[in-house]
């Protein structure tokens, strides 16, 4: 990735979590909205799960509610707006 927003935010979340629950042990904080993109190289980018729902027509008539689940990958960091590095060709 071309920025350190993920690491910075995770460290701030961890510090705040430790302040809020000082008597706990083994504190951890991690952002889950990241995925790997495969191509000429492997790179990590921000992503967000999305759901697409609609009443779809059936062959026998009528409609049925159907939901598709997928991920939307970002081309820019969702925190600082810096463009992710392009994949090496």
Rosetta blueprint (number, residue, H / E / L):
1 X L
2 X L
3 X L
4 X L
5 X H
6 X H
7 X H
8 X H
9 X H
10 X H
11 X H
12 X H
13 X H
14 X H
15 X H
16 X H
17 X H
18 X H
19 X H
20 X H
21 X L
22 X L
23 X L
24 X L
25 X L
26 X L
27 X L
28 X L
29 X L
30 X L
31 X L
32 X L
33 X L
34 X E
35 X E
36 X E
37 X E
38 X E
39 X L
40 X L
41 X L
42 X E
43 X E
44 X E
45 X E
46 X E
47 X E
48 X E
49 X E
50 X E
51 X E
52 X E
53 X E
54 X E
55 X E
56 X E
57 X E
58 X L
59 X L
60 X L
61 X L
62 X L
63 X E
64 X E
65 X E
66 X E
67 X E
68 X E
69 X E
70 X E
71 X E
72 X E
73 X E
74 X L
75 X L
76 X E
77 X L
78 X L
79 X L
80 X L
81 X L
82 X L
83 X E
84 X L
85 X L
86 X L
87 X L
88 X L
89 X L
